[in-house]
Amino acid sequence: MAAPSAPRPPRPRKEPQPLVIPRSAAEEQRLRLERLMRNPEKTVPIPEKLNEWAPRPPPEFVRDVMGSSAGAGSGEFHVYRHLRRREYQRQDFMDAMAEKQRLDEEFQKKLERNKMIAEEQTAKRRRKRT
């Protein structure tokens, strides 16, 4: 049996906050900022960047291969439709990723070009000063 310990001091009670329902997006943002500024020393949680959605990879081995000798059953249409939809979704994803990569490469080339132009202008002005 444990020895009786001293009674705990009562916790300080928080004052109840009135329930405020924001009527607009601006008011909601104002309320959030007020809440953040109540305790400026408190760290603000910044969420990590979410991973981009990617379709599931196609199966390594397809078990239910449709035979060529028998007619398709009534449920086969839905299986085919689902497989077709997933394949189109996968192709759209690959196209979008290729387009994003192309745009990123163009942007990097543009940055390099702008950097070179700025460096040339700086060098030209430097030569004028001397």
VOSEFI-220073 format. One record per residue (C-alpha): x, y, z negated; chain; residue in three letters. Coordinates in steps of 0.02 Angstrom, whole numbers, plus 32768, in hexadecimal, padded with zeros to 4 digits. Layout:
{X=X | Y=Y | Z=Z | c=A | r=ALA}
...
END
This chain:
{X=8000 | Y=8000 | Z=8000 | c=A | r=MET}
{X=8045 | Y=80AA | Z=802C | c=A | r=ALA}
{X=805D | Y=812F | Z=7FAB | c=A | r=ALA}
{X=7FD8 | Y=81B6 | Z=7FAE | c=A | r=PRO}
{X=801B | Y=824A | Z=800B | c=A | r=SER}
{X=7FF5 | Y=8300 | Z=7FF3 | c=A | r=ALA}
{X=7F5A | Y=833A | Z=8050 | c=A | r=PRO}
{X=7F7C | Y=838F | Z=80F4 | c=A | r=ARG}
{X=7F5E | Y=8448 | Z=8102 | c=A | r=PRO}
{X=7EC9 | Y=846E | Z=8173 | c=A | r=PRO}
{X=7EF2 | Y=8499 | Z=8227 | c=A | r=ARG}
{X=7ED5 | Y=854B | Z=825C | c=A | r=PRO}
{X=7E36 | Y=8552 | Z=82C1 | c=A | r=ARG}
{X=7E36 | Y=859E | Z=836D | c=A | r=LYS}
{X=7DB8 | Y=8625 | Z=8388 | c=A | r=GLU}
{X=7D32 | Y=85EA | Z=8400 | c=A | r=PRO}
{X=7D3F | Y=8633 | Z=84AE | c=A | r=GLN}
{X=7CA1 | Y=866E | Z=8504 | c=A | r=PRO}
{X=7C73 | Y=8607 | Z=859C | c=A | r=LEU}
{X=7C8E | Y=8671 | Z=8637 | c=A | r=VAL}
{X=7C55 | Y=862F | Z=86DF | c=A | r=ILE}
{X=7CAF | Y=8687 | Z=876E | c=A | r=PRO}
{X=7C39 | Y=86CE | Z=87F0 | c=A | r=ARG}
{X=7CBC | Y=86E3 | Z=8879 | c=A | r=SER}
{X=7D67 | Y=86A6 | Z=88AA | c=A | r=ALA}
{X=7DB5 | Y=874A | Z=8874 | c=A | r=ALA}
{X=7D69 | Y=873B | Z=87C7 | c=A | r=GLU}
{X=7DA5 | Y=8687 | Z=87B8 | c=A | r=GLU}
{X=7E55 | Y=86BE | Z=87E6 | c=A | r=GLN}
{X=7E4B | Y=874E | Z=8768 | c=A | r=ARG}
{X=7E17 | Y=86D4 | Z=86DE | c=A | r=LEU}
{X=7EA7 | Y=865F | Z=8707 | c=A | r=ARG}
{X=7F23 | Y=86EF | Z=8703 | c=A | r=LEU}
{X=7EE0 | Y=872A | Z=865C | c=A | r=GLU}
{X=7EF2 | Y=867B | Z=8616 | c=A | r=ARG}
{X=7FA6 | Y=8672 | Z=8655 | c=A | r=LEU}
{X=7FD1 | Y=871B | Z=860C | c=A | r=MET}
{X=7F8F | Y=86F1 | Z=855E | c=A | r=ARG}
{X=8033 | Y=8696 | Z=853D | c=A | r=ASN}
{X=80B9 | Y=86D3 | Z=85B8 | c=A | r=PRO}
{X=8143 | Y=8667 | Z=8569 | c=A | r=GLU}
{X=80E6 | Y=85C8 | Z=8592 | c=A | r=LYS}
{X=8126 | Y=8570 | Z=862E | c=A | r=THR}
{X=80B0 | Y=8563 | Z=86C0 | c=A | r=VAL}
{X=809E | Y=84B6 | Z=870C | c=A | r=PRO}
{X=80C8 | Y=84BC | Z=87C5 | c=A | r=ILE}
{X=8088 | Y=8421 | Z=881F | c=A | r=PRO}
{X=80FE | Y=83BE | Z=888C | c=A | r=GLU}
{X=80E5 | Y=83C0 | Z=8947 | c=A | r=LYS}
{X=806B | Y=8338 | Z=8976 | c=A | r=LEU}
{X=80A5 | Y=82B4 | Z=89EF | c=A | r=ASN}
{X=8059 | Y=82C3 | Z=8A9B | c=A | r=GLU}
{X=7FD6 | Y=8244 | Z=8AC9 | c=A | r=TRP}
{X=8015 | Y=81B8 | Z=8B37 | c=A | r=ALA}
{X=7FAF | Y=8129 | Z=8B81 | c=A | r=PRO}
{X=7FCD | Y=807A | Z=8B45 | c=A | r=ARG}
{X=8049 | Y=801D | Z=8BB2 | c=A | r=PRO}
{X=7FFF | Y=7F9A | Z=8C26 | c=A | r=PRO}
{X=8000 | Y=7EE9 | Z=8BDF | c=A | r=PRO}
{X=8098 | Y=7E7C | Z=8C01 | c=A | r=GLU}
{X=802E | Y=7DE5 | Z=8C2A | c=A | r=PHE}
{X=7F7A | Y=7DEB | Z=8C64 | c=A | r=VAL}
{X=7F1D | Y=7D52 | Z=8C23 | c=A | r=ARG}
{X=7E75 | Y=7D64 | Z=8C7A | c=A | r=ASP}
{X=7EA1 | Y=7D67 | Z=8D31 | c=A | r=VAL}
{X=7E07 | Y=7D67 | Z=8DA0 | c=A | r=MET}
{X=7E01 | Y=7CD2 | Z=8E12 | c=A | r=GLY}
{X=7DE1 | Y=7CDF | Z=8ECC | c=A | r=SER}
{X=7D6F | Y=7C48 | Z=8EE0 | c=A | r=SER}
{X=7CE0 | Y=7C7B | Z=8E6E | c=A | r=ALA}
{X=7C70 | Y=7D13 | Z=8E7A | c=A | r=GLY}
{X=7C80 | Y=7D9B | Z=8DFA | c=A | r=ALA}
{X=7C0D | Y=7D8C | Z=8D65 | c=A | r=GLY}
{X=7B9E | Y=7E17 | Z=8D26 | c=A | r=SER}
{X=7C1D | Y=7E4D | Z=8CA3 | c=A | r=GLY}
{X=7CB1 | Y=7E54 | Z=8D19 | c=A | r=GLU}
{X=7C7D | Y=7EFC | Z=8D5E | c=A | r=PHE}
{X=7C91 | Y=7F4D | Z=8CB3 | c=A | r=HIS}
{X=7D3B | Y=7EFB | Z=8C99 | c=A | r=VAL}
{X=7D74 | Y=7F38 | Z=8D44 | c=A | r=TYR}
{X=7D2E | Y=7FE6 | Z=8D24 | c=A | r=ARG}
{X=7D8B | Y=7FF0 | Z=8C7E | c=A | r=HIS}
{X=7E2F | Y=7FB5 | Z=8CCB | c=A | r=LEU}
{X=7E1C | Y=8030 | Z=8D5B | c=A | r=ARG}
{X=7DF7 | Y=80C1 | Z=8CE4 | c=A | r=ARG}
{X=7E91 | Y=8099 | Z=8C7B | c=A | r=ARG}
{X=7EFF | Y=808D | Z=8D16 | c=A | r=GLU}
{X=7EC0 | Y=8135 | Z=8D57 | c=A | r=TYR}
{X=7EDD | Y=8181 | Z=8CAC | c=A | r=GLN}
{X=7F8E | Y=813C | Z=8CA9 | c=A | r=ARG}
{X=7FB2 | Y=8181 | Z=8D58 | c=A | r=GLN}
{X=7F6C | Y=822C | Z=8D29 | c=A | r=ASP}
{X=7FDB | Y=822D | Z=8C8E | c=A | r=PHE}
{X=8075 | Y=8203 | Z=8CF5 | c=A | r=MET}
{X=804A | Y=828C | Z=8D73 | c=A | r=ASP}
{X=8032 | Y=830B | Z=8CE7 | c=A | r=ALA}
{X=80D8 | Y=82DA | Z=8C98 | c=A | r=MET}
{X=8132 | Y=82EA | Z=8D40 | c=A | r=ALA}
{X=80E4 | Y=8396 | Z=8D5B | c=A | r=GLU}
{X=8116 | Y=83CD | Z=8CAB | c=A | r=LYS}
{X=81C8 | Y=8391 | Z=8CC8 | c=A | r=GLN}
{X=81CF | Y=83ED | Z=8D6F | c=A | r=ARG}
{X=8191 | Y=848F | Z=8D1E | c=A | r=LEU}
{X=8211 | Y=847C | Z=8C91 | c=A | r=ASP}
{X=829E | Y=8467 | Z=8D0F | c=A | r=GLU}
{X=8263 | Y=8500 | Z=8D71 | c=A | r=GLU}
{X=825D | Y=8565 | Z=8CD1 | c=A | r=PHE}
{X=830D | Y=8530 | Z=8CA0 | c=A | r=GLN}
{X=834D | Y=8560 | Z=8D4E | c=A | r=LYS}
{X=82F6 | Y=8608 | Z=8D40 | c=A | r=LYS}
{X=8345 | Y=8625 | Z=8C95 | c=A | r=LEU}
{X=83F1 | Y=85FC | Z=8CDB | c=A | r=GLU}
{X=83D4 | Y=866F | Z=8D70 | c=A | r=ARG}
{X=839D | Y=86FF | Z=8CFE | c=A | r=ASN}
{X=8432 | Y=86E1 | Z=8C8C | c=A | r=LYS}
{X=84AA | Y=86E9 | Z=8D20 | c=A | r=MET}
{X=845A | Y=878A | Z=8D61 | c=A | r=ILE}
{X=8462 | Y=87DA | Z=8CB5 | c=A | r=ALA}
{X=8519 | Y=87A6 | Z=8CA3 | c=A | r=GLU}
{X=8544 | Y=87EF | Z=8D4E | c=A | r=GLU}
{X=84EF | Y=8894 | Z=8D23 | c=A | r=GLN}
{X=8549 | Y=889A | Z=8C7B | c=A | r=THR}
{X=85F0 | Y=8878 | Z=8CD0 | c=A | r=ALA}
{X=85CD | Y=8900 | Z=8D52 | c=A | r=LYS}
{X=85A5 | Y=897F | Z=8CCA | c=A | r=ARG}
{X=863E | Y=8948 | Z=8C68 | c=A | r=ARG}
{X=86AB | Y=8969 | Z=8D02 | c=A | r=ARG}
{X=865D | Y=8A16 | Z=8D15 | c=A | r=LYS}
{X=8687 | Y=8A43 | Z=8C60 | c=A | r=ARG}
{X=8741 | Y=8A1B | Z=8C74 | c=A | r=THR}
END
